[in-house]
Amino acid sequence: MTYRNPAPTVDIIIELIDKPHRPIILIERQNPPYGWALPGGFVDYGESVETAAIREAIEEVSLEVNLIEQFHVYSKPDRDPRGHTLSIVFIATGKGEAKANDDAKNLRIFLPWEIPSNLCFDHGQILQDYLNYRHYGLKPSL
């Protein structure tokens, strides 16, 4: 019997604690699907999701981060046009100068009211859930 399982991924909402209003970092993707996205990527075999999140932050935005909390898991089968993935989303803090690396074509620091509309995957929903959590203390429902 052959099993088909979703691929585990991580996404990181990085709050820059050394800047006013705790802006977050988004990357502009170099590879399809194109648009803005949270830093993140696939979990490597033998790697914990926490280690993957820290590694992806370093690889994509050149920042060492502190994971604050596991925010939520997003697993709708159509969340990624490349195939069925599930994402464990972390909230993290970072300091310093971020630089685009790896498969990040560009990066920008966004205040909550500046988040662009051309977001990849389900990152628009993730960020809306995050803002509801930050402003009203409401975590996404299961």
C-alpha positions in Angstrom: 0.0 0.0 0.0 1.3 3.5 -0.9 0.6 6.4 1.4 0.3 9.9 0.3 0.8 12.4 3.1 0.9 16.2 3.2 4.4 17.7 3.4 5.2 19.5 6.7 6.2 23.2 6.4 6.8 26.0 8.8 6.0 29.7 8.5 7.4 32.4 10.9 5.7 35.7 11.8 8.8 37.6 12.8 8.1 40.7 15.0 11.0 43.2 14.9 11.2 44.1 18.6 13.8 46.9 18.0 11.5 48.9 15.8 8.4 50.9 16.7 5.0 49.1 16.5 6.7 45.7 16.1 6.5 45.5 12.3 6.8 42.1 10.6 9.0 40.8 7.8 7.5 39.5 4.5 9.6 38.1 1.7 8.9 38.5 -2.0 9.2 35.0 -3.5 11.7 34.3 -6.2 10.0 31.0 -7.2 6.4 30.2 -8.0 4.0 31.0 -6.6 5.1 34.6 -6.9 4.1 37.3 -4.4 4.6 38.2 -0.8 4.9 35.5 1.9 5.9 34.8 5.4 9.4 33.5 5.7 9.3 29.7 5.9 9.7 26.4 4.1 9.7 22.7 4.2 10.8 20.7 7.3 13.8 18.5 6.5 13.8 14.8 7.3 15.1 14.3 10.9 14.5 18.0 11.8 12.1 19.3 14.4 9.6 22.0 13.3 11.3 24.4 15.8 14.7 23.8 14.2 13.2 24.2 10.8 11.6 27.6 11.7 14.9 28.9 13.1 16.9 27.6 10.0 14.4 29.1 7.5 14.6 32.5 9.3 18.4 32.5 8.9 18.3 31.2 5.3 15.6 33.6 4.0 16.0 36.8 6.0 19.5 36.5 7.7 18.1 36.8 11.2 18.5 34.7 14.3 15.0 34.6 15.9 13.6 33.6 19.2 10.5 31.4 18.8 7.9 32.9 21.2 5.0 30.5 20.6 3.5 28.0 18.2 0.6 30.0 16.9 -1.6 27.6 14.8 -1.5 24.8 12.2 -3.0 25.5 8.8 -3.7 22.4 6.7 -6.4 22.9 4.1 -5.4 20.6 1.2 -5.5 23.5 -1.3 -3.4 26.0 0.8 -0.4 25.5 -1.5 -0.9 25.3 -5.3 2.2 23.0 -5.5 0.6 20.2 -3.5 -0.9 19.3 -0.1 1.1 20.9 2.7 0.5 21.7 6.3 2.1 24.6 8.0 3.0 25.0 11.7 3.1 28.8 12.2 5.3 30.3 14.8 5.4 33.8 16.3 9.0 34.9 16.8 11.0 37.9 17.6 14.1 39.2 15.9 16.5 42.2 16.0 18.9 43.7 13.5 19.1 44.2 9.8 17.2 41.6 7.7 18.5 40.7 4.2 16.9 38.7 1.5 18.6 35.3 0.9 18.0 31.9 -0.4 14.7 31.9 -2.4 13.6 35.3 -1.2 13.9 37.7 -4.1 13.3 40.7 -1.8 12.1 41.5 1.7 10.2 44.3 3.3 9.3 45.3 6.8 5.5 45.9 7.1 3.5 47.6 9.8 0.2 45.8 10.4 -1.8 48.4 8.4 0.6 48.1 5.4 0.4 44.4 4.7 0.1 43.9 0.9 -2.9 42.1 -0.7 -0.9 40.0 -3.1 0.1 37.3 -0.6 0.9 33.7 -1.5 -0.6 30.5 -0.2 -3.0 31.2 2.7 -0.8 33.8 4.3 -3.5 36.5 4.1 -5.7 34.3 6.4 -2.7 33.6 8.7 -1.9 37.3 9.0 -5.6 38.2 9.6 -5.7 35.5 12.4 -2.4 36.9 13.8 -3.7 40.5 13.8 -6.9 39.3 15.6 -4.8 37.6 18.1 -2.5 40.6 18.7 -5.3 43.1 18.9 -8.1 41.1 20.5 -6.4 38.1 22.1 -8.4 35.7 19.8 -6.7 32.6 18.5 -8.1 31.0 15.4 -10.8 28.4 16.1 -10.2 24.8 15.2 
